[in-house]
Amino acid sequence: MTVRVRLFAILRQSAGSDSVEVEVEEGATVADALAVLGREPGLESVLDRVPVRMAVNRNYADPETPLSAGDELALVPPVSGGAGSHVRVGPEPISLETVVERVVDPRAGAVVTFQGFPRDIPQLDYEAYAEMAEERIAAILSECARRHGLVAAAAEHRTGPVPAEEASVLVAASAPHRPEAFAGAREAIDRIKAEAPIWKLERDASA
């Protein structure tokens, strides 16, 4: 049977593709798929030295998790976007100053931030698959750092109720020059909104 494997960061670079398909026997597990994947060109040694988190159909998995035909197995390496790389998804308010401190670096001549706020309503409620959202955002920051030459990148996203006057999401990126910092921050926020498992629900403050 065929299983699609999504690759991120160094795994994607090593394979030269963001996904590959592997053939495994009926009743195979994640471990079996990894064994096959380890024989793919470009990935032979990477999987032995890079720790990864595994997810099957966007649910966390372990090596013993069984696979079915058509499943999507995702492998997410740890973020490596720079010394200031930082990701948090949770109910705590976001501090612009604290997040910026994460990406300030002597090598960086530019720091760009983006903050998103609830618009035209008293508050928004956010729900997230927090663990997977943090993994996905970490992978996005890592890829943006490599693509745009960022020194560091950081992102935080609120969950639960967020009043209109407080930020619900913040991205910060630092780079030697401002074009790279702007481009990295822009791609990061666009992809976080599109790819991270975070959902919003509008609520009336009087309810």
C-alpha positions in Angstrom: 0.0 0.0 0.0 1.1 3.6 -0.6 1.7 6.2 2.2 2.5 9.8 1.5 5.2 11.2 3.7 5.5 15.0 4.1 8.9 16.4 4.7 9.9 19.7 6.3 13.1 21.7 6.8 16.3 19.7 6.5 14.4 16.6 5.4 12.8 18.4 2.5 16.1 19.9 1.5 17.8 16.5 1.6 15.1 14.7 -0.4 14.7 17.6 -2.8 11.0 17.4 -2.4 8.4 18.3 0.2 6.8 14.9 0.0 7.5 11.4 -1.1 5.4 8.2 -1.4 6.6 5.0 0.1 5.3 1.5 -0.4 4.7 -0.6 2.7 3.0 -3.9 3.5 -0.6 -4.1 4.7 -0.6 -3.6 8.5 2.6 -1.6 8.5 3.5 0.8 11.2 5.2 4.2 11.2 8.4 2.5 12.1 8.1 0.4 8.9 7.5 3.5 6.8 10.6 5.1 8.4 12.7 2.1 7.5 11.6 2.4 3.9 12.1 6.1 3.9 15.6 5.7 5.2 16.6 4.0 2.0 15.4 7.0 -0.1 18.2 8.9 -1.9 19.3 11.9 0.1 17.6 10.6 3.3 19.8 7.6 4.1 21.8 9.3 6.9 19.6 12.3 7.8 17.0 10.3 9.6 19.7 8.7 11.8 21.0 12.0 13.1 18.0 14.3 13.0 15.3 13.8 15.7 11.8 14.2 14.3 8.2 14.4 15.6 5.7 12.2 13.7 2.1 12.7 12.9 -0.4 10.6 10.9 -3.2 12.5 9.3 -2.4 15.5 11.6 -2.5 13.5 14.8 0.6 12.8 16.8 2.0 9.3 16.3 4.7 7.0 17.6 6.7 4.3 15.8 4.0 1.7 16.7 1.1 3.6 15.1 -0.5 1.5 12.4 -0.8 2.9 8.9 -3.5 2.5 6.2 -3.4 3.1 2.5 -3.6 6.8 1.6 -2.5 8.0 5.1 -0.3 11.1 5.3 2.7 10.7 7.6 4.4 14.0 8.5 8.0 14.2 9.8 8.9 17.5 11.5 12.5 18.2 12.6 13.2 20.6 15.4 13.3 24.3 14.5 16.7 25.7 13.7 16.0 29.1 12.4 18.5 30.9 14.6 19.6 31.6 18.2 16.4 33.5 18.8 13.9 31.0 17.4 10.9 30.8 19.6 7.3 29.4 19.3 4.4 29.5 21.7 0.7 28.7 21.3 -1.4 29.3 24.4 -3.7 31.5 26.4 -1.2 33.9 27.9 -1.1 37.5 26.5 1.5 38.3 24.0 4.3 40.7 24.9 5.8 42.5 21.9 8.9 43.5 23.8 9.6 39.9 25.0 9.2 38.4 21.5 11.4 41.0 19.9 14.1 40.3 22.5 14.1 36.7 21.2 15.2 37.8 17.7 17.5 40.8 18.4 21.1 39.7 17.5 24.3 41.6 16.8 24.3 40.0 13.3 20.9 41.5 12.5 20.5 45.1 11.2 16.8 44.8 10.8 13.9 43.5 13.0 10.4 43.3 11.5 7.3 42.4 13.5 3.7 41.8 12.6 0.8 41.8 15.1 -2.8 40.7 14.3 -5.8 41.9 16.3 -9.5 41.1 16.4 -11.2 43.4 13.9 -14.6 45.0 14.2 -15.8 42.8 17.1 -15.4 42.9 20.8 -13.3 39.7 21.0 -12.4 36.5 19.2 -12.1 33.0 20.7 -9.3 30.9 19.4 -9.1 27.1 19.6 -5.9 25.2 18.6 -4.4 21.8 18.5 -1.6 23.5 20.4 1.1 20.8 20.2 0.8 20.3 16.5 0.4 24.0 15.9 3.7 24.7 17.6 5.4 22.0 15.6 4.0 23.4 12.3 4.9 27.0 13.2 8.4 25.9 14.2 8.8 24.2 10.8 7.5 27.3 9.0 10.0 29.6 10.9 12.8 27.2 10.1 12.0 27.2 6.4 11.6 31.0 6.3 14.9 31.5 8.0 16.7 29.4 5.5 14.8 30.8 2.5 15.3 34.5 3.4 18.6 34.4 5.3 17.0 35.3 8.6 19.2 35.5 11.7 16.3 34.5 14.0 12.5 34.2 13.9 9.8 33.9 16.6 6.0 33.6 16.7 3.3 33.4 19.3 -0.4 32.8 18.9 -3.1 33.2 21.5 -5.8 30.6 22.4 -9.1 31.2 24.2 -10.8 34.6 24.3 -8.8 37.5 23.0 -10.3 41.1 23.4 -10.1 43.5 20.5 -7.3 45.6 22.1 -4.9 42.7 22.5 -2.9 40.9 19.8 -3.9 37.4 18.9 -0.8 36.6 16.9 2.7 38.0 16.6 5.6 37.2 14.3 9.1 38.7 14.5 12.0 38.2 12.2 15.5 39.6 12.2 18.0 39.6 9.3 21.2 41.5 8.3 19.1 43.8 6.0 15.4 44.9 5.9 14.3 43.3 2.6 15.1 39.8 4.0 13.4 40.6 7.3 10.3 41.9 5.7 10.1 39.0 3.3 10.7 36.4 6.1 8.1 38.0 8.4 5.5 38.2 5.5 5.9 34.6 4.5 5.8 33.4 8.1 2.5 35.1 9.0 0.9 34.1 5.7 1.8 30.5 6.2 0.9 30.4 9.9 -2.6 31.6 9.1 -2.9 29.1 6.3 -1.2 26.0 7.7 -1.3 26.0 11.6 -4.3 24.1 13.1 -5.7 27.2 14.9 -9.4 28.2 14.5 -11.3 31.3 15.5 -14.9 31.8 16.6 -16.5 35.2 16.9 -18.4 35.9 20.1 -20.6 38.7 21.2 -19.2 40.3 24.3 -22.7 40.5 25.8 -23.3 36.8 25.5 
